Amino acid sequence: MTITLYHVPQSRSMRSLWLLHELEVPFELVTLPFDKTLRSPEFLTRSPAGRVPALEIEGERMFETGAITEYLCERFSPDGMGRSPGSPDRMAWLVWLHFAETLSQHAAALTQQHIMLYEDAMRSPVVMKLEAARIGKCYDALEARLSTPIENRDTLLTSGFSAVDVSVGQAVYMTRHFRGLEAHPAVAAWYARITERPAFQASLPQAGEETLYAQDFYPAWEG
């Protein structure tokens, strides 16, 4: 069996990379720059919107992080990193898996504002503040979940660590560049726990790789 992941450091594909390390399945990693390479005809055969991640497995091709996560969990760890149909936590697993994309959309908007738009006149302090506030609302939802006094609520699911901690944790890795966790202590403690995992550390940019973020934090501009 051959699995190949196409990846850009510090992008959504980091989520799939972290998951593959957690699953401990063999895979090949192709690291790409965040540039016109993603629009090349060759890459568009793997991901038609020109985005990462893209996954090849046994000759078949996939894109979209949520779909990749569901497929990998169903195939390799349905009741470990995944929760199979019939599991008491199946509904919560699906909800938090896709909640990660809500966070990621706000991070993507702010990445565009602070990094991708190359002239100051293109940037909007209003958008920066709105998107950062929306991240704060998402943190509120996570704080409420993680503050619930239920046994084993060290993770997003009562039944323990899973791919939803990976998916949401990687999204928080991105959003922390624009909104800190100081006002959300339960989220901060959970994030600290899961990012100690060797699989997370293995998903971080490696020495010499070009990174998306040049600094740890990008405050909203004053308009």
Backbone torsions as a table, in degrees:
resi	resn	phi	psi	omega
1	MET	NA	133.3	178.7
2	THR	-120.2	126.5	174.6
3	ILE	-119.5	129.6	176.6
4	THR	-125.9	127.9	177.0
5	LEU	-110.4	129.5	174.8
6	TYR	-98.5	125.7	-161.3
7	HIS	-140.4	141.1	168.0
8	VAL	-116.7	125.9	-179.1
9	PRO	-55.3	140.0	177.3
10	GLN	66.3	19.5	175.7
11	SER	-108.6	-176.9	178.2
12	ARG	-57.3	-27.1	-178.3
13	SER	-65.2	-17.6	173.4
14	MET	-58.5	-30.6	178.5
15	ARG	-63.5	-46.1	179.1
16	SER	-68.3	-36.6	178.3
17	LEU	-63.7	-46.9	177.5
18	TRP	-58.2	-45.7	-178.9
19	LEU	-61.8	-44.0	179.0
20	LEU	-59.8	-39.6	176.4
21	HIS	-65.5	-39.4	177.4
22	GLU	-64.0	-38.4	-178.7
23	LEU	-72.5	-20.7	179.3
24	GLU	57.8	40.6	173.4
25	VAL	-102.4	147.2	179.4
26	PRO	-69.7	139.6	178.6
27	PHE	-155.4	160.1	173.9
28	GLU	-106.2	143.1	-178.1
29	LEU	-115.3	127.5	173.7
30	VAL	-113.6	111.5	-178.3
31	THR	-94.5	128.0	-176.2
32	LEU	-116.0	153.3	172.4
33	PRO	-77.7	157.7	177.1
34	PHE	-87.6	79.1	-176.6
35	ASP	-153.0	-158.8	-175.4
36	LYS	-67.3	-8.5	174.8
37	THR	-55.9	-34.8	-178.9
38	LEU	-71.4	-10.3	177.9
39	ARG	-105.6	5.5	-179.0
40	SER	-69.0	148.5	178.9
41	PRO	-55.1	-36.4	-179.5
42	GLU	-64.3	-47.0	-177.9
43	PHE	-70.4	-32.5	-179.8
44	LEU	-65.0	-19.9	172.9
45	THR	-71.5	-19.3	178.6
46	ARG	-95.6	-36.0	-179.7
47	SER	-142.6	98.2	-168.4
48	PRO	-65.3	-17.7	175.5
49	ALA	-91.6	0.6	177.7
50	GLY	71.1	39.6	-177.7
51	ARG	-128.2	156.2	171.8
52	VAL	-105.7	154.8	6.0
53	PRO	-81.2	159.6	164.2
54	ALA	-128.4	141.7	-175.7
55	LEU	-129.5	134.5	172.0
56	GLU	-115.5	129.9	178.9
57	ILE	-142.8	115.7	179.7
58	GLU	52.6	42.2	176.1
59	GLY	86.4	-10.9	177.1
60	GLU	-95.5	154.2	-176.1
61	ARG	-123.9	141.5	179.2
62	MET	-134.0	154.3	168.0
63	PHE	-143.7	173.5	-173.9
64	GLU	80.5	119.3	-173.0
65	THR	-62.5	-41.6	-179.3
66	GLY	-61.3	-44.3	179.3
67	ALA	-64.1	-42.3	179.0
68	ILE	-62.4	-43.6	179.7
69	THR	-61.9	-47.1	-180.0
70	GLU	-60.8	-44.0	-178.0
71	TYR	-64.7	-47.7	-177.6
72	LEU	-63.6	-40.0	179.2
73	CYS	-67.4	-43.8	179.5
74	GLU	-61.4	-36.3	-176.0
75	ARG	-82.1	-40.1	-169.8
76	PHE	-111.7	-18.8	-176.3
77	SER	-159.5	64.3	-172.5
78	PRO	-64.0	-26.3	179.2
79	ASP	-124.5	18.6	174.0
80	GLY	-110.2	-79.4	173.6
81	MET	-77.8	-24.0	176.4
82	GLY	-103.6	-178.8	171.5
83	ARG	-137.9	115.5	-173.2
84	SER	-75.1	158.7	175.3
85	PRO	-53.9	133.5	-175.3
86	GLY	101.0	-19.0	176.0
87	SER	-68.3	140.8	177.6
88	PRO	-58.4	-26.2	-178.2
89	ASP	-98.7	9.1	-177.0
90	ARG	-60.5	-45.2	-178.2
91	MET	-62.4	-47.5	179.7
92	ALA	-63.7	-36.8	179.3
93	TRP	-59.9	-45.5	-179.9
94	LEU	-66.7	-41.8	-179.4
95	VAL	-60.3	-50.7	-175.5
96	TRP	-74.6	-28.7	174.1
97	LEU	-57.8	-45.9	-176.2
98	HIS	-85.4	-18.2	172.6
99	PHE	-62.9	-29.4	178.5
100	ALA	-56.4	-34.5	-178.8
101	GLU	-72.8	-29.7	174.2
102	THR	-59.5	-48.6	176.7
103	LEU	-60.8	-43.2	-175.9
104	SER	-64.6	-33.4	178.9
105	GLN	-64.5	-40.2	177.4
106	HIS	-67.1	-40.1	177.2
107	ALA	-63.0	-39.5	179.7
108	ALA	-64.7	-41.0	179.0
109	ALA	-62.5	-40.2	-178.9
110	LEU	-76.7	-31.3	173.8
111	THR	-62.1	-41.2	177.0
112	GLN	-62.9	-46.2	-177.7
113	GLN	-62.5	-45.5	-172.7
114	HIS	-88.0	-26.5	-169.2
115	ILE	-120.9	-46.4	-170.3
116	MET	-81.1	-33.9	178.4
117	LEU	-75.6	120.8	-166.3
118	TYR	-91.9	-6.0	176.5
119	GLU	-124.4	140.0	-177.5
120	ASP	-58.3	-33.7	-178.0
121	ALA	-64.6	-19.9	179.6
122	MET	-80.9	-17.8	-173.2
123	ARG	-89.8	153.7	-176.6
124	SER	-127.3	112.8	173.6
125	PRO	-57.8	-32.8	179.2
126	VAL	-64.1	-47.4	178.0
127	VAL	-61.2	-42.9	179.1
128	MET	-56.9	-46.3	-177.9
129	LYS	-70.1	-40.1	179.4
130	LEU	-63.5	-46.2	-178.1
131	GLU	-67.6	-38.6	176.5
132	ALA	-64.0	-38.4	177.1
133	ALA	-65.4	-37.6	178.7
134	ARG	-66.4	-36.2	173.6
135	ILE	-61.2	-41.5	178.0
136	GLY	-58.8	-39.0	177.3
137	LYS	-64.8	-37.7	175.9
138	CYS	-65.3	-40.7	175.0
139	TYR	-60.6	-36.9	177.2
140	ASP	-58.5	-42.5	179.4
141	ALA	-64.3	-42.0	177.4
142	LEU	-66.4	-40.7	179.6
143	GLU	-60.5	-43.6	178.9
144	ALA	-62.3	-41.4	179.2
145	ARG	-65.1	-46.8	-173.9
146	LEU	-79.9	-16.3	178.5
147	SER	-88.7	-8.4	-178.5
148	THR	-63.1	128.3	-176.5
149	PRO	-77.7	68.3	178.4
150	ILE	-116.5	140.9	179.9
151	GLU	-56.1	137.6	177.5
152	ASN	71.9	15.1	178.8
153	ARG	-80.3	45.6	168.0
154	ASP	-85.6	-6.3	-178.8
155	THR	-132.4	171.5	-178.0
156	LEU	-68.3	-26.6	177.0
157	LEU	-105.9	144.1	177.4
158	THR	-60.5	-32.3	-175.8
159	SER	-81.4	1.6	173.2
160	GLY	115.3	-177.3	-176.2
161	PHE	-59.0	141.5	-179.5
162	SER	-156.1	-174.8	179.5
163	ALA	-64.7	-19.8	177.9
164	VAL	-72.0	-31.0	173.3
165	ASP	-65.8	-37.5	175.8
166	VAL	-63.2	-50.9	-174.4
167	SER	-65.4	-49.4	-179.7
168	VAL	-71.5	-37.0	179.0
169	GLY	-61.6	-40.7	178.1
170	GLN	-68.7	-36.1	176.3
171	ALA	-63.3	-40.2	177.5
172	VAL	-67.2	-34.9	173.6
173	TYR	-53.8	-40.1	179.7
174	MET	-76.0	-45.5	-175.8
175	THR	-68.4	-25.1	178.5
176	ARG	-62.3	-16.9	174.7
177	HIS	-70.2	-13.9	-174.4
178	PHE	-128.3	-18.6	178.7
179	ARG	-149.2	118.0	-177.9
180	GLY	-75.6	174.0	-176.3
181	LEU	-105.2	12.8	-173.4
182	GLU	-58.6	-34.7	-178.2
183	ALA	-88.0	4.8	-175.8
184	HIS	-133.1	77.2	-172.4
185	PRO	-64.5	-35.3	179.4
186	ALA	-67.9	-38.9	176.8
187	VAL	-65.3	-43.2	-179.9
188	ALA	-61.5	-41.5	-179.7
189	ALA	-67.9	-42.4	176.9
190	TRP	-62.3	-45.2	-179.3
191	TYR	-61.8	-41.4	178.8
192	ALA	-62.2	-39.5	-179.7
193	ARG	-65.2	-50.0	-172.3
194	ILE	-73.1	-26.9	-178.9
195	THR	-83.1	-1.0	169.6
196	GLU	-80.8	-13.1	-176.0
197	ARG	-66.1	138.3	179.7
198	PRO	-56.4	-34.1	-178.6
199	ALA	-67.4	-35.4	174.9
200	PHE	-65.9	-46.5	-179.2
201	GLN	-58.9	-35.4	179.3
202	ALA	-71.1	-19.3	-179.0
203	SER	-88.0	-8.4	-179.6
204	LEU	-71.5	158.3	177.0
205	PRO	-55.6	137.9	179.8
206	GLN	-90.3	162.2	-179.3
207	ALA	-55.1	129.7	178.1
208	GLY	90.8	-12.2	178.8
209	GLU	-77.9	142.4	176.0
210	GLU	-72.6	132.8	-178.0
211	THR	-107.0	157.4	-179.7
212	LEU	-77.7	-39.4	-175.3
213	TYR	-104.1	124.0	-179.0
214	ALA	-87.2	-12.6	179.2
215	GLN	-141.6	163.3	-175.2
216	ASP	-75.3	-29.4	-175.4
217	PHE	-144.6	139.1	179.1
218	TYR	-122.7	100.5	-179.3
219	PRO	-72.7	152.1	175.1
220	ALA	-65.4	142.3	178.6
221	TRP	-71.7	153.9	171.3
222	GLU	-87.8	122.5	-177.8
223	GLY	-97.5	NA	NA
